[in-house]
Amino acid sequence: MARFDIHDHRHALKQLKDTGATSLWENRKDISCPVCEDPFTRLFTTHEEKTTFPENDGARFCLLRDDDAIHLFRH
């Protein structure tokens, strides 16, 4: 199973928002998406069972679920 540990990449990510259950990060160093291997621009992580996303602007998203959380990568 693929995993993504934010702590392993913390040096390259800037936290934009944290609610305790969700967080939004900016990729500052072109970290590759563990799903498609292309660099992503933003990372949304949630520990919530359900989350509503704002209307998107046509951007592509990749989703990764591991034991701890669901990770949404915006390209």
C-alpha positions as CSV (number, residue, x, y, z in Angstrom):
1,M,0.0,0.0,0.0
2,A,1.3,3.4,-0.9
3,R,1.9,5.9,1.9
4,F,2.6,9.5,2.2
5,D,4.0,10.9,5.5
6,I,3.8,14.6,5.7
7,H,6.6,14.7,8.3
8,D,9.0,13.1,5.8
9,H,8.4,16.0,3.4
10,R,7.8,18.8,5.8
11,H,10.9,20.7,4.7
12,A,9.4,21.1,1.2
13,L,5.8,21.9,2.3
14,K,4.3,25.1,3.6
15,Q,1.2,24.7,5.7
16,L,-1.6,27.0,4.6
17,K,-4.4,25.9,6.9
18,D,-4.9,23.5,9.8
19,T,-8.3,22.8,11.5
20,G,-7.0,19.9,13.5
21,A,-8.9,17.4,11.4
22,T,-7.9,18.8,8.0
23,S,-4.9,20.6,6.7
24,L,-3.9,22.3,3.4
25,W,-0.2,22.4,2.2
26,E,1.6,24.1,-0.6
27,N,4.4,22.0,-2.4
28,R,7.4,24.3,-2.5
29,K,10.0,21.8,-3.9
30,D,8.1,19.8,-6.6
31,I,7.6,16.7,-4.5
32,S,6.1,13.9,-6.7
33,C,2.6,12.7,-6.2
34,P,2.7,9.1,-4.9
35,V,-0.2,8.2,-7.1
36,C,0.9,9.4,-10.5
37,E,4.5,10.6,-9.9
38,D,3.9,14.1,-11.3
39,P,4.7,17.0,-9.0
40,F,1.6,18.4,-7.2
41,T,0.9,22.0,-6.2
42,R,-1.3,21.6,-3.2
43,L,-2.0,18.8,-0.7
44,F,-5.2,18.5,1.3
45,T,-5.2,15.9,4.1
46,T,-8.2,14.9,6.2
47,H,-9.0,12.6,9.0
48,E,-12.7,13.3,8.6
49,E,-15.1,10.6,7.3
50,K,-16.7,13.2,5.0
51,T,-15.4,16.4,3.5
52,T,-16.9,18.9,1.0
53,F,-14.5,20.4,-1.5
54,P,-15.0,23.9,-2.9
55,E,-15.9,24.1,-6.6
56,N,-12.8,23.3,-8.6
57,D,-11.3,25.3,-11.5
58,G,-10.7,22.3,-13.7
59,A,-7.5,21.2,-11.9
60,R,-6.6,17.6,-11.7
61,F,-6.7,15.7,-8.4
62,C,-5.1,12.5,-7.2
63,L,-6.4,10.8,-4.1
64,L,-4.4,8.5,-1.8
65,R,-5.9,6.7,1.2
66,D,-3.6,5.1,3.8
67,D,-4.1,3.8,7.3
68,D,-4.0,7.3,8.9
69,A,-5.7,9.6,6.4
70,I,-6.9,10.5,3.0
71,H,-4.5,12.7,0.9
72,L,-5.8,14.8,-2.0
73,F,-3.1,16.1,-4.4
74,R,-4.0,19.0,-6.7
75,H,-2.1,19.4,-9.9
